[in-house]
């Protein structure tokens, strides 16, 4: 009986010592925890978000500068000459007396001089 009491006291002391040792481990600082997330956001911003914003801005300026008579290619691959321009739509002449309406934002590229051949 004495043996079991002594063993129980020793086991309790060992458990308490282990808990103190585990609790004494240094806690990482808030800055140390947020730094990896900040670095991941910076990588995403410079590799994905920023280039996409530049591309969108260039496309918007290209669409706003469209003029009647320019030859364009749509996102779906249709070649045509701009016959009319409205706020959101462009009328393309794809063949003689064949005109279609396309959304302005669907214009992919404007064909310039050497690209027309």
C-alpha atoms as a printed R data frame, in Angstrom:
    type eleno elety resid chain resno       x      y       z
1   ATOM     1    CA   UNK     A     1   0.000  0.000   0.000
2   ATOM     2    CA   UNK     A     2   2.825  2.380   0.805
3   ATOM     3    CA   UNK     A     3   4.358  1.521  -2.527
4   ATOM     4    CA   UNK     A     4   1.242  2.571  -4.470
5   ATOM     5    CA   UNK     A     5   0.938  5.886  -2.612
6   ATOM     6    CA   UNK     A     6   4.613  6.669  -3.184
7   ATOM     7    CA   UNK     A     7   4.310  5.680  -6.834
8   ATOM     8    CA   UNK     A     8   1.199  7.835  -7.237
9   ATOM     9    CA   UNK     A     9   2.996 10.858  -5.725
10  ATOM    10    CA   UNK     A    10   5.993 10.340  -8.028
11  ATOM    11    CA   UNK     A    11   3.728 10.008 -11.103
12  ATOM    12    CA   UNK     A    12   1.826 13.171 -10.149
13  ATOM    13    CA   UNK     A    13   5.076 15.096  -9.708
14  ATOM    14    CA   UNK     A    14   6.373 13.854 -13.065
15  ATOM    15    CA   UNK     A    15   3.125 14.906 -14.781
16  ATOM    16    CA   UNK     A    16   3.260 18.358 -13.166
17  ATOM    17    CA   UNK     A    17   6.909 18.771 -14.192
18  ATOM    18    CA   UNK     A    18   6.074 17.766 -17.786
19  ATOM    19    CA   UNK     A    19   3.202 20.257 -17.917
20  ATOM    20    CA   UNK     A    20   5.420 23.058 -16.602
21  ATOM    21    CA   UNK     A    21   8.118 22.221 -19.147
22  ATOM    22    CA   UNK     A    22   5.578 22.202 -21.978
23  ATOM    23    CA   UNK     A    23   4.048 25.468 -20.792
24  ATOM    24    CA   UNK     A    24   7.432 27.103 -20.481
25  ATOM    25    CA   UNK     A    25   8.055 26.881 -24.235
26  ATOM    26    CA   UNK     A    26   8.356 30.370 -25.722
27  ATOM    27    CA   UNK     A    27   5.254 31.575 -27.571
28  ATOM    28    CA   UNK     A    28   5.784 33.015 -31.060
29  ATOM    29    CA   UNK     A    29   5.141 36.740 -31.343
30  ATOM    30    CA   UNK     A    30   2.194 38.152 -33.231
31  ATOM    31    CA   UNK     A    31   4.556 39.578 -35.826
32  ATOM    32    CA   UNK     A    32   6.147 36.170 -36.272
33  ATOM    33    CA   UNK     A    33   2.737 34.629 -36.914
34  ATOM    34    CA   UNK     A    34   1.558 37.315 -39.363
35  ATOM    35    CA   UNK     A    35   4.785 37.586 -41.350
36  ATOM    36    CA   UNK     A    36   4.219 34.427 -43.474
37  ATOM    37    CA   UNK     A    37   0.695 35.598 -44.382
38  ATOM    38    CA   UNK     A    38   1.986 39.041 -45.354
39  ATOM    39    CA   UNK     A    39   4.670 37.463 -47.539
40  ATOM    40    CA   UNK     A    40   2.122 35.184 -49.243
41  ATOM    41    CA   UNK     A    41  -0.155 38.163 -49.953
42  ATOM    42    CA   UNK     A    42   2.777 40.128 -51.404
43  ATOM    43    CA   UNK     A    43   3.689 37.233 -53.699
44  ATOM    44    CA   UNK     A    44   0.063 36.859 -54.872
45  ATOM    45    CA   UNK     A    45  -0.208 40.598 -55.447
46  ATOM    46    CA   UNK     A    46   2.941 40.932 -57.542
47  ATOM    47    CA   UNK     A    47   2.530 37.676 -59.486
48  ATOM    48    CA   UNK     A    48  -1.236 37.570 -60.055
49  ATOM    49    CA   UNK     A    49  -3.258 40.640 -59.108
50  ATOM    50    CA   UNK     A    50  -1.047 43.469 -60.396
51  ATOM    51    CA   UNK     A    51  -0.395 41.998 -63.887
52  ATOM    52    CA   UNK     A    52  -4.120 41.291 -64.285
53  ATOM    53    CA   UNK     A    53  -4.978 44.892 -63.369
54  ATOM    54    CA   UNK     A    54  -2.450 46.205 -65.903
55  ATOM    55    CA   UNK     A    55  -3.907 43.956 -68.593
56  ATOM    56    CA   UNK     A    56  -7.454 45.111 -67.821
57  ATOM    57    CA   UNK     A    57  -6.420 48.775 -67.901
58  ATOM    58    CA   UNK     A    58  -4.709 48.340 -71.281
59  ATOM    59    CA   UNK     A    59  -7.790 46.569 -72.703
60  ATOM    60    CA   UNK     A    60 -10.118 49.319 -71.439
61  ATOM    61    CA   UNK     A    61  -7.994 52.018 -73.063
62  ATOM    62    CA   UNK     A    62  -7.856 50.056 -76.339
63  ATOM    63    CA   UNK     A    63 -11.654 49.655 -76.356
64  ATOM    64    CA   UNK     A    64 -12.234 53.341 -75.582
65  ATOM    65    CA   UNK     A    65 -10.010 54.384 -78.538
66  ATOM    66    CA   UNK     A    66 -11.845 52.305 -81.168
67  ATOM    67    CA   UNK     A    67 -12.874 54.205 -84.293
68  ATOM    68    CA   UNK     A    68 -15.113 53.548 -87.241
69  ATOM    69    CA   UNK     A    69 -13.321 51.802 -90.112
70  ATOM    70    CA   UNK     A    70 -10.742 49.925 -87.992
71  ATOM    71    CA   UNK     A    71 -10.373 46.203 -88.486
72  ATOM    72    CA   UNK     A    72 -10.692 44.155 -85.306
73  ATOM    73    CA   UNK     A    73 -10.778 40.588 -84.034
74  ATOM    74    CA   UNK     A    74 -13.300 39.580 -81.374
75  ATOM    75    CA   UNK     A    75 -12.685 37.237 -78.451
76  ATOM    76    CA   UNK     A    76 -14.433 34.488 -80.418
77  ATOM    77    CA   UNK     A    77 -12.172 34.974 -83.440
78  ATOM    78    CA   UNK     A    78 -14.467 36.926 -85.754
79  ATOM    79    CA   UNK     A    79 -12.679 39.344 -88.094
80  ATOM    80    CA   UNK     A    80 -14.523 42.474 -89.101
81  ATOM    81    CA   UNK     A    81 -14.429 46.174 -89.845
82  ATOM    82    CA   UNK     A    82 -16.125 48.554 -87.426
83  ATOM    83    CA   UNK     A    83 -19.214 49.971 -89.117
84  ATOM    84    CA   UNK     A    84 -20.802 51.700 -86.118
85  ATOM    85    CA   UNK     A    85 -20.039 52.374 -82.459
86  ATOM    86    CA   UNK     A    86 -22.553 52.802 -79.615
87  ATOM    87    CA   UNK     A    87 -22.044 52.961 -75.845
88  ATOM    88    CA   UNK     A    88 -21.861 49.212 -75.244
89  ATOM    89    CA   UNK     A    89 -22.128 47.712 -78.725
90  ATOM    90    CA   UNK     A    90 -20.146 47.797 -81.942
91  ATOM    91    CA   UNK     A    91 -21.536 46.928 -85.345
92  ATOM    92    CA   UNK     A    92 -19.025 44.875 -87.314
93  ATOM    93    CA   UNK     A    93 -19.150 44.363 -91.037
94  ATOM    94    CA   UNK     A    94 -17.834 40.834 -91.532
95  ATOM    95    CA   UNK     A    95 -18.605 40.633 -95.261
96  ATOM    96    CA   UNK     A    96 -20.318 42.777 -97.844
97  ATOM    97    CA   UNK     A    97 -23.741 43.706 -96.464
98  ATOM    98    CA   UNK     A    98 -23.298 41.333 -93.500
99  ATOM    99    CA   UNK     A    99 -23.245 43.192 -90.186
100 ATOM   100    CA   UNK     A   100 -23.312 41.846 -86.642
101 ATOM   101    CA   UNK     A   101 -23.542 43.534 -83.267
102 ATOM   102    CA   UNK     A   102 -20.889 42.683 -80.697
103 ATOM   103    CA   UNK     A   103 -20.274 43.911 -77.167
104 ATOM   104    CA   UNK     A   104 -17.461 46.447 -77.022
105 ATOM   105    CA   UNK     A   105 -15.671 44.474 -74.315
106 ATOM   106    CA   UNK     A   106 -15.491 41.422 -76.589
107 ATOM   107    CA   UNK     A   107 -13.034 43.094 -78.963
108 ATOM   108    CA   UNK     A   108  -9.713 41.322 -78.445
109 ATOM   109    CA   UNK     A   109  -7.329 43.171 -80.769
110 ATOM   110    CA   UNK     A   110  -7.216 45.954 -83.313
111 ATOM   111    CA   UNK     A   111  -5.417 45.054 -86.521
112 ATOM   112    CA   UNK     A   112  -2.831 47.632 -87.524
113 ATOM   113    CA   UNK     A   113  -0.867 48.014 -90.791
114 ATOM   114    CA   UNK     A   114   1.303 44.865 -91.070
115 ATOM   115    CA   UNK     A   115  -1.098 42.718 -89.011
116 ATOM   116    CA   UNK     A   116  -3.816 42.955 -91.662
117 ATOM   117    CA   UNK     A   117  -1.972 40.760 -94.172
